[in-house]
Amino acid sequence: MSASEHPSGISFEFFPPNTEAGREKLKGVSDQLAALEPEFFSVTYGAGGSTRERTFNTVQSVSASGICTAPHLSCVGSDRGELREILAQYREQGVKRLVALRGDLPSGMGSRSELRYANELVEFVREETGDHFEIAVAAYPECHPQADNYHSDLENFARKMQAGADIAITQYFFNADAYFHFVERARAAGIQQPIIPGIMPITNYTRLARFSDSCGTDIPRWLRRQLESYGDDSESLQAFGTEVISRMSQRLLDGGAPGLHFYTLNQAEPCLKVLENLGISSR
């Protein structure tokens, strides 16, 4: 792919730093990635709203780069009044996009949520703000880890899209066929909105395995064993990981994916290496 074929759907996710050093680092990362002219940045929101103020501040910081920034918004742990207040604050900040999620409660915290599911949150945002926000929701090509089965998970996804979501962003995966199968089933169910694949660069096997186990992402046995074989050789592991993710990303784009959403972990270089392999660079 040449730079002139830059897909409009490139986007990047950040998490709110909790130290001044982290905030300074993220400013540099967002500036680097802004040079690629992504469609948007997104900023995560902690379980039960635990990073609410840091999310607000991070949105304000990274949007200074001139890139549209979409904060995550979760309904678990918040009542309608709190959500209404958050939406008003984002409108005042000039935010035009949201990522609407059910969210999770911190361990040991009882639920006080008036809205239980992401489709209810999407409906609430539409009732409160009309079409002011472009709303993204989550999709799970390999099935949500808490879903009863693939069919019920697809039905849950359809409810979110029918509630007024504009796009979906998938959980990361390492099997392109899972994405293509999911999109095919979604289209058969009448869902026509864009479904953007989530991409996780591979930089640290231990951390990746822990993340993947907790969110239900399958690391194929061949990939797991290869990553394990590098041991402490992080340079070789990252080079191999870049190759794997680059090949998968190219296949996704060639197969019709509307773009790529990178889970950056607040790092620019791993994403930039993959995008360079795809022929995507700053313009």
C-alpha positions as CSV (number, residue, x, y, z in Angstrom):
1,M,0.0,0.0,0.0
2,S,1.4,3.4,-0.9
3,A,1.0,6.5,1.3
4,S,-1.4,7.9,-1.3
5,E,-3.7,5.0,-0.5
6,H,-3.8,6.1,3.2
7,P,-7.0,4.6,4.6
8,S,-9.2,7.1,6.3
9,G,-10.0,4.7,9.2
10,I,-6.6,4.7,10.9
11,S,-7.1,5.6,14.6
12,F,-5.2,5.2,17.9
13,E,-6.2,4.5,21.6
14,F,-4.5,5.9,24.6
15,F,-5.0,5.5,28.3
16,P,-4.9,8.4,30.9
17,P,-1.4,8.6,32.5
18,N,-1.3,8.9,36.3
19,T,2.1,10.7,36.5
20,E,3.5,13.9,35.2
21,A,6.2,12.0,33.4
22,G,3.5,9.8,31.8
23,R,1.6,12.9,30.7
24,E,4.7,14.4,29.1
25,K,5.4,11.1,27.3
26,L,1.9,10.9,26.0
27,K,2.1,14.4,24.6
28,G,5.1,13.4,22.5
29,V,3.4,10.1,21.4
30,S,0.2,11.9,20.4
31,D,2.2,14.5,18.4
32,Q,4.1,11.7,16.6
33,L,0.9,9.9,15.7
34,A,-1.0,13.0,14.8
35,A,1.5,13.5,11.9
36,L,-0.2,10.5,10.3
37,E,-3.5,12.4,10.2
38,P,-5.5,9.7,11.8
39,E,-9.3,9.9,11.8
40,F,-9.4,10.1,15.6
41,F,-7.7,9.3,18.9
42,S,-9.7,7.5,21.7
43,V,-9.0,7.7,25.4
44,T,-10.0,5.0,27.8
45,Y,-12.1,5.3,31.0
46,G,-11.3,3.3,34.1
47,A,-13.5,0.7,35.6
48,G,-16.4,2.3,37.4
49,G,-15.3,5.7,36.2
50,S,-12.1,5.5,38.2
51,T,-10.1,7.7,35.8
52,R,-12.9,10.2,35.1
53,E,-10.8,13.4,35.7
54,R,-7.7,12.0,34.1
55,T,-9.8,11.0,31.1
56,F,-11.1,14.6,30.8
57,N,-7.6,16.0,31.1
58,T,-6.1,13.5,28.6
59,V,-8.8,14.3,26.0
60,Q,-8.1,17.9,26.4
61,S,-4.3,17.3,26.1
62,V,-4.2,15.0,23.0
63,S,-6.9,16.9,21.2
64,A,-4.6,19.9,21.2
65,S,-2.7,18.1,18.4
66,G,-5.7,19.0,16.1
67,I,-7.0,15.4,15.9
68,C,-10.6,14.6,16.8
69,T,-10.5,12.8,20.2
70,A,-13.1,10.3,21.4
71,P,-13.3,9.6,25.1
72,H,-14.6,6.2,26.3
73,L,-17.8,6.4,28.3
74,S,-19.1,3.5,30.3
75,C,-22.5,3.2,32.1
76,V,-21.6,0.7,34.8
77,G,-21.0,2.6,38.0
78,S,-22.7,5.8,36.9
79,D,-26.3,7.0,37.1
80,R,-28.1,9.0,34.5
81,G,-27.4,12.3,36.3
82,E,-23.6,11.6,36.3
83,L,-23.7,10.6,32.6
84,R,-25.7,13.7,31.7
85,E,-23.1,15.8,33.4
86,I,-20.2,14.0,31.6
87,L,-21.9,14.5,28.2
88,A,-22.4,18.2,28.9
89,Q,-18.8,18.6,29.8
90,Y,-17.6,16.8,26.7
91,R,-19.9,19.0,24.6
92,E,-18.3,22.1,26.2
93,Q,-14.9,20.7,25.3
94,G,-15.9,20.4,21.7
95,V,-15.9,16.6,21.7
96,K,-17.7,15.1,18.7
97,R,-17.1,11.4,19.1
98,L,-17.6,8.9,21.9
99,V,-16.8,5.2,22.5
100,A,-19.8,3.9,24.4
101,L,-19.2,0.8,26.5
102,R,-20.9,-1.2,29.3
103,G,-17.7,-1.0,31.3
104,D,-16.7,-3.0,34.4
105,L,-16.8,-2.3,38.1
106,P,-13.7,-2.3,40.2
107,S,-13.4,-5.5,42.2
108,G,-15.6,-5.5,45.3
109,M,-17.6,-2.5,44.2
110,G,-21.4,-3.0,44.2
111,S,-23.4,-1.9,41.1
112,R,-25.4,1.3,41.3
113,S,-26.0,1.6,37.6
114,E,-29.3,2.7,36.1
115,L,-28.1,1.6,32.7
116,R,-26.8,-2.0,32.5
117,Y,-25.7,-2.5,28.9
118,A,-24.0,-0.6,26.2
119,N,-27.1,-0.5,24.0
120,E,-28.9,1.3,26.8
121,L,-26.0,3.7,27.0
122,V,-26.2,4.4,23.3
123,E,-29.9,5.0,23.5
124,F,-29.4,7.4,26.4
125,V,-26.7,9.4,24.6
126,R,-29.0,9.7,21.6
127,E,-32.0,10.8,23.7
128,E,-29.9,13.4,25.5
129,T,-27.8,14.7,22.6
130,G,-29.4,13.7,19.4
131,D,-26.8,13.4,16.6
132,H,-24.2,15.6,18.2
133,F,-21.8,12.7,18.9
134,E,-20.6,10.0,16.5
135,I,-20.8,6.9,18.6
136,A,-18.5,3.9,18.4
137,V,-19.2,0.6,20.3
138,A,-17.2,-2.5,20.9
139,A,-17.3,-5.7,18.9
140,Y,-15.9,-9.1,19.7
141,P,-14.9,-11.3,16.7
142,E,-13.9,-14.2,19.0
143,C,-17.0,-13.7,21.2
144,H,-17.3,-11.7,24.4
145,P,-15.7,-13.7,27.2
146,Q,-19.0,-13.4,29.3
147,A,-21.3,-14.3,26.4
148,D,-23.3,-17.5,26.6
149,N,-22.5,-18.3,23.0
150,Y,-21.5,-16.8,19.6
151,H,-25.1,-16.3,18.5
152,S,-26.2,-14.5,21.7
153,D,-23.1,-12.3,21.5
154,L,-24.0,-11.3,17.9
155,E,-27.5,-10.5,19.0
156,N,-26.1,-8.2,21.7
157,F,-23.9,-6.5,19.2
158,A,-26.8,-6.0,16.9
159,R,-28.8,-4.3,19.7
160,K,-25.9,-1.8,20.2
161,M,-25.8,-0.9,16.5
162,Q,-29.6,-0.7,16.2
163,A,-29.6,1.7,19.2
164,G,-27.8,4.3,17.2
165,A,-24.1,3.4,17.0
166,D,-22.3,4.8,14.0
167,I,-19.3,2.4,13.9
168,A,-17.9,-0.5,15.8
169,I,-14.3,-1.2,16.9
170,T,-13.3,-4.7,17.6
171,Q,-11.3,-6.3,20.4
172,Y,-7.9,-7.1,19.2
173,F,-7.2,-10.5,17.7
174,F,-4.5,-12.5,15.9
175,N,-6.6,-14.4,13.5
176,A,-7.9,-12.4,10.5
177,D,-10.4,-15.1,9.7
178,A,-12.2,-14.4,13.0
179,Y,-12.7,-10.8,11.9
180,F,-13.9,-11.7,8.4
181,H,-16.3,-14.3,9.8
182,F,-17.7,-11.8,12.3
183,V,-18.3,-9.1,9.6
184,E,-20.0,-11.7,7.4
185,R,-22.3,-12.7,10.2
186,A,-23.0,-9.1,11.1
187,R,-23.9,-8.2,7.5
188,A,-26.2,-11.2,7.3
189,A,-27.9,-9.9,10.4
190,G,-28.5,-6.6,8.7
191,I,-25.8,-4.6,10.3
192,Q,-24.3,-2.2,7.8
193,Q,-22.2,0.2,9.9
194,P,-18.3,0.1,9.5
195,I,-16.6,-2.5,11.7
196,I,-13.0,-1.4,12.3
197,P,-10.5,-4.1,13.4
198,G,-8.6,-3.4,16.6
199,I,-4.9,-4.0,16.4
200,M,-2.5,-4.7,19.3
201,P,1.2,-4.4,18.4
202,I,3.3,-7.2,20.0
203,T,6.1,-5.8,22.3
204,N,6.0,-7.9,25.5
205,Y,4.9,-11.5,25.6
206,T,4.2,-11.7,29.3
207,R,2.0,-8.6,29.3
208,L,0.3,-9.7,26.1
209,A,-0.6,-13.1,27.5
210,R,-2.0,-11.6,30.6
211,F,-4.1,-9.1,28.7
212,S,-5.3,-11.8,26.3
213,D,-6.3,-14.2,29.0
214,S,-8.3,-11.6,30.8
215,C,-10.2,-10.3,27.7
216,G,-10.7,-13.6,25.9
217,T,-8.4,-13.0,22.9
218,D,-6.9,-16.2,21.5
219,I,-3.2,-16.3,20.9
220,P,-2.8,-19.1,18.4
221,R,-0.5,-21.9,19.7
222,W,2.1,-21.4,16.9
223,L,2.3,-17.7,17.8
224,R,2.4,-18.3,21.5
225,R,5.2,-20.8,21.2
226,Q,7.3,-18.6,18.9
227,L,6.9,-15.6,21.3
228,E,7.9,-17.8,24.2
229,S,11.0,-19.0,22.4
230,Y,12.5,-15.5,22.5
231,G,12.8,-15.4,26.3
232,D,14.5,-12.1,27.2
233,D,15.5,-11.2,23.6
234,S,13.0,-8.4,23.4
235,E,14.5,-7.0,20.2
236,S,13.9,-10.2,18.3
237,L,10.5,-10.6,19.8
238,Q,9.4,-7.1,18.7
239,A,10.8,-7.6,15.2
240,F,8.9,-10.8,14.8
241,G,5.8,-9.3,16.4
242,T,5.9,-6.3,13.9
243,E,6.1,-8.8,11.0
244,V,3.1,-10.8,12.3
245,I,0.9,-7.7,12.9
246,S,2.0,-6.1,9.6
247,R,1.0,-9.2,7.6
248,M,-2.3,-9.5,9.4
249,S,-3.1,-5.8,9.0
250,Q,-2.3,-5.9,5.3
251,R,-4.6,-8.9,4.9
252,L,-7.4,-7.1,6.7
253,L,-7.1,-4.0,4.5
254,D,-6.9,-6.1,1.4
255,G,-10.0,-8.0,2.6
256,G,-12.1,-4.8,2.9
257,A,-11.5,-3.6,6.5
258,P,-12.4,0.1,6.6
259,G,-9.3,0.9,8.6
260,L,-7.3,0.0,11.6
261,H,-7.6,1.0,15.3
262,F,-4.4,0.6,17.2
263,Y,-4.2,-0.1,20.9
264,T,-1.1,1.9,21.5
265,L,-0.5,1.3,25.2
266,N,0.8,4.9,25.0
267,Q,3.7,4.0,22.7
268,A,4.2,5.3,19.2
269,E,7.1,3.3,17.8
270,P,5.4,-0.2,17.6
271,C,2.5,1.3,15.7
272,L,4.7,3.4,13.4
273,K,6.7,0.3,12.5
274,V,3.6,-1.6,11.4
275,L,2.3,1.4,9.5
276,E,5.6,1.9,7.8
277,N,5.4,-1.8,6.6
278,L,2.0,-1.0,5.2
279,G,3.4,2.0,3.3
280,I,1.5,4.5,5.6
281,S,3.5,7.4,6.7
282,S,3.0,11.1,7.6
283,R,1.8,13.3,4.7
